[in-house]
Amino acid sequence: MHSPLDLPIVQALSEHHTHPSLRASANAWLAAYDLARQLGFNETAALGQADTAWDRAAEPWRRPVGDEPVYELTEAGRRAIQVGC
């Protein structure tokens, strides 16, 4: 299967204004792609390595909703939220 990710797309996703998880995945992709090219991999192999790096970096934030940790809000947290509103 051909990945929809390519160098210009991932470079845009790695910009500072994107979500930190998305930026981390994009940075992993870019690092793997750059390393593969430096090691002499052809374009197809470098893209494959980069796609694998993206998948591994994104794995923690692709958990099913039921697997997400549960956080209890403390009184101090409630006050902080109210002050911020």
MODELLER restraints for C-alpha pairs under 7 A, 6 or more apart:
rsr = mdl.restraints
at = mdl.atoms
rsr.add(forms.Gaussian(group=physical.xy_distance, feature=features.Distance(at['CA:10:A'], at['CA:26:A']), mean=5.51, stdev=0.5))
rsr.add(forms.Gaussian(group=physical.xy_distance, feature=features.Distance(at['CA:13:A'], at['CA:22:A']), mean=6.90, stdev=0.5))
rsr.add(forms.Gaussian(group=physical.xy_distance, feature=features.Distance(at['CA:13:A'], at['CA:23:A']), mean=6.13, stdev=0.5))
rsr.add(forms.Gaussian(group=physical.xy_distance, feature=features.Distance(at['CA:13:A'], at['CA:26:A']), mean=6.04, stdev=0.5))
rsr.add(forms.Gaussian(group=physical.xy_distance, feature=features.Distance(at['CA:14:A'], at['CA:23:A']), mean=4.58, stdev=0.5))
rsr.add(forms.Gaussian(group=physical.xy_distance, feature=features.Distance(at['CA:14:A'], at['CA:26:A']), mean=5.17, stdev=0.5))
rsr.add(forms.Gaussian(group=physical.xy_distance, feature=features.Distance(at['CA:14:A'], at['CA:27:A']), mean=6.07, stdev=0.5))
rsr.add(forms.Gaussian(group=physical.xy_distance, feature=features.Distance(at['CA:15:A'], at['CA:23:A']), mean=6.87, stdev=0.5))
rsr.add(forms.Gaussian(group=physical.xy_distance, feature=features.Distance(at['CA:25:A'], at['CA:54:A']), mean=5.09, stdev=0.5))
rsr.add(forms.Gaussian(group=physical.xy_distance, feature=features.Distance(at['CA:25:A'], at['CA:57:A']), mean=5.16, stdev=0.5))
rsr.add(forms.Gaussian(group=physical.xy_distance, feature=features.Distance(at['CA:25:A'], at['CA:58:A']), mean=5.76, stdev=0.5))
rsr.add(forms.Gaussian(group=physical.xy_distance, feature=features.Distance(at['CA:26:A'], at['CA:54:A']), mean=6.69, stdev=0.5))
rsr.add(forms.Gaussian(group=physical.xy_distance, feature=features.Distance(at['CA:28:A'], at['CA:53:A']), mean=5.73, stdev=0.5))
rsr.add(forms.Gaussian(group=physical.xy_distance, feature=features.Distance(at['CA:28:A'], at['CA:54:A']), mean=5.97, stdev=0.5))
rsr.add(forms.Gaussian(group=physical.xy_distance, feature=features.Distance(at['CA:28:A'], at['CA:57:A']), mean=6.65, stdev=0.5))
rsr.add(forms.Gaussian(group=physical.xy_distance, feature=features.Distance(at['CA:29:A'], at['CA:50:A']), mean=4.50, stdev=0.5))
rsr.add(forms.Gaussian(group=physical.xy_distance, feature=features.Distance(at['CA:29:A'], at['CA:51:A']), mean=6.37, stdev=0.5))
rsr.add(forms.Gaussian(group=physical.xy_distance, feature=features.Distance(at['CA:29:A'], at['CA:53:A']), mean=5.46, stdev=0.5))
rsr.add(forms.Gaussian(group=physical.xy_distance, feature=features.Distance(at['CA:29:A'], at['CA:54:A']), mean=5.11, stdev=0.5))
rsr.add(forms.Gaussian(group=physical.xy_distance, feature=features.Distance(at['CA:30:A'], at['CA:50:A']), mean=6.76, stdev=0.5))
rsr.add(forms.Gaussian(group=physical.xy_distance, feature=features.Distance(at['CA:32:A'], at['CA:49:A']), mean=6.12, stdev=0.5))
rsr.add(forms.Gaussian(group=physical.xy_distance, feature=features.Distance(at['CA:32:A'], at['CA:50:A']), mean=4.87, stdev=0.5))
rsr.add(forms.Gaussian(group=physical.xy_distance, feature=features.Distance(at['CA:32:A'], at['CA:53:A']), mean=6.39, stdev=0.5))
rsr.add(forms.Gaussian(group=physical.xy_distance, feature=features.Distance(at['CA:33:A'], at['CA:46:A']), mean=5.19, stdev=0.5))
rsr.add(forms.Gaussian(group=physical.xy_distance, feature=features.Distance(at['CA:33:A'], at['CA:47:A']), mean=6.23, stdev=0.5))
rsr.add(forms.Gaussian(group=physical.xy_distance, feature=features.Distance(at['CA:33:A'], at['CA:49:A']), mean=6.51, stdev=0.5))
rsr.add(forms.Gaussian(group=physical.xy_distance, feature=features.Distance(at['CA:33:A'], at['CA:50:A']), mean=4.87, stdev=0.5))
rsr.add(forms.Gaussian(group=physical.xy_distance, feature=features.Distance(at['CA:36:A'], at['CA:46:A']), mean=5.05, stdev=0.5))
rsr.add(forms.Gaussian(group=physical.xy_distance, feature=features.Distance(at['CA:37:A'], at['CA:46:A']), mean=6.10, stdev=0.5))
